[in-house]
Amino acid sequence: MDKYVIYLNNQGYKASLEVRKLYLQLPDQKAEAMHCIRIFDEDGEDYVYPEQLFMPMEVSESVSIALHKLAA
């Protein structure tokens, strides 16, 4: 199942991310070792951001499916 995070603080990333928006978290062990996470940003590019700017969010399978349909 996909992992999602919600963005809580746009300090330093105002042009890249939107506060209170849900982002798909991508697996990245190297980033996690540095207390960061990799996500797709507003431009559809994947970047690494500090994990303390986000909160993990659990979404149901039906929500995850709906989010994938929106992204397609």
C-alpha positions as CSV (number, residue, x, y, z in Angstrom):
1,M,0.0,0.0,0.0
2,D,1.2,3.5,-0.8
3,K,2.4,5.8,1.9
4,Y,1.1,9.4,2.1
5,V,2.3,12.4,4.2
6,I,0.6,15.7,4.8
7,Y,2.7,18.9,4.5
8,L,2.6,21.0,7.7
9,N,5.2,23.7,7.3
10,N,6.2,25.6,4.1
11,Q,9.2,27.4,5.7
12,G,11.8,27.5,2.9
13,Y,9.7,25.6,0.3
14,K,6.8,28.0,-0.5
15,A,7.2,27.6,-4.2
16,S,7.5,23.8,-4.1
17,L,4.9,22.5,-1.7
18,E,1.4,23.4,-0.4
19,V,0.6,23.4,3.3
20,R,-2.1,20.8,4.3
21,K,-1.7,19.0,1.0
22,L,-1.3,15.2,0.8
23,Y,1.8,13.9,-0.9
24,L,2.8,10.4,-2.1
25,Q,5.9,9.3,-0.2
26,L,8.4,7.3,-2.3
27,P,10.6,4.6,-0.9
28,D,14.2,5.9,-0.3
29,Q,16.3,4.3,2.4
30,K,19.2,6.7,1.8
31,A,16.9,9.7,2.4
32,E,15.3,8.1,5.5
33,A,18.8,7.5,7.0
34,M,19.2,11.3,6.8
35,H,15.8,11.9,8.4
36,C,14.3,13.0,5.1
37,I,11.6,11.7,2.8
38,R,11.2,11.6,-1.0
39,I,8.0,12.9,-2.4
40,F,6.5,14.1,-5.7
41,D,6.2,17.9,-5.6
42,E,3.8,20.3,-7.4
43,D,5.7,19.9,-10.7
44,G,5.5,16.1,-10.6
45,E,9.2,15.8,-9.8
46,D,10.5,13.8,-6.9
47,Y,12.7,15.5,-4.4
48,V,14.0,14.9,-0.8
49,Y,12.7,17.1,2.0
50,P,13.2,17.1,5.8
51,E,10.8,14.6,7.4
52,Q,9.9,17.0,10.3
53,L,7.9,19.2,7.7
54,F,5.4,16.3,7.2
55,M,3.1,14.0,9.2
56,P,2.4,10.5,8.0
57,M,-1.2,9.9,6.9
58,E,-3.0,6.6,6.7
59,V,-5.5,6.5,3.8
60,S,-8.0,3.7,3.0
61,E,-7.5,1.6,0.0
62,S,-10.4,3.3,-1.8
63,V,-8.9,6.7,-1.1
64,S,-5.5,5.5,-2.5
65,I,-7.2,4.2,-5.6
66,A,-9.0,7.5,-6.1
67,L,-5.8,9.5,-5.7
68,H,-4.1,7.4,-8.3
69,K,-7.0,8.0,-10.7
70,L,-6.6,11.7,-10.2
71,A,-2.9,11.6,-10.9
72,A,-3.4,9.7,-14.2
